[in-house]
Amino acid sequence: MTAAAPGFRVRLADWARDFEALRRIRHAVFVVEQQVPADLEWDGIDGDCRHALAEDAAGRPIGCGRLLADGHVGRMAVLAPWRGRGVGAALLDRLVEEARRAGQRRVVLNAQTRALGFYARHGFVPFGEEFVEAGIAHRAMERPLD
C-alpha cells in the first residue's frame, strides 16, 4: 500500500531490495549533515525492521524511517530540499500505522530536541530526561495507539 501526497509518495520498503536508497538518505542526513559517526548510524538491525521510503514524483528517494519490532520508530530522515513539505509527517503516519497493524499498544521514539514540536503535533508526548546520543540532545517520546 502506498500513500500519496503532492509531489511524493510513501511506501513500505524492503531492506534487501531498497537498502541502497535507504542508506543514501540516511548517510546524507545523519552522517554528512549531522556528523553522526557512520559506525553509530549502521547498527546492524535494519534487516529486522520495517522501513518506510518516501519518493518524489520521479521515483527518487527523498526520505525514510524505520520501525523496530518493539514499536520503536527511528532513523527518520528527510533530504533538506523536501523538509517542511509533509514528507516527514507522511513517513511517521505510515510507520505508526504499521505499528498499529502489528498490534503495538504504543509507539516510542528518541526525538532530537529540535524536533520535539514536530512529534508533539503527531500525538507524541515526551518522557524521561534529556539525553545525548551521537552528540545530539534527545528526549524519549511516546504515543499510545488505543
Phi, psi and omega in degrees: 000141178237153175249137181249150175208168181304114174084355179205168174221158177239134178222160171289138180253158175250119185305316182297322183273323189252010188298327179297315179295315180297317180294321181299314179296309183296323177297313181299315186280308187275307186286312183279301186292312185264357177059037173284130178302136183304324181291338174277325180294319185262089188270359176083004182251003182303325180295341180260005184252159168270139182237143172247141182230128175261137179230145177285180184299336179268003179087010179277136180294134182229348180191162180200170175193166180223159179232122176279162183298337181271007179090014180270121176271139179202177177054037175287121183214134176230132178299142188311314182295345183257358180290146180079012182241014176092000182293311180300318179298317180294320177297313181297316178302319181294318180291322176297318178297321177296319178298316178299314180298328180278000177089012178293145178267343177205161175242137178236158176201162174252105184267136169299139186301330179290346180255008182303318180298319178302309182291325177299321178295345179252021172089008180270142181238132179289151172214157180075181182272158173296144178218164180252129178228126181055034179077010184237134179291136181225163167224141172286144178221155178219157176219119177292150180244047181295000000 
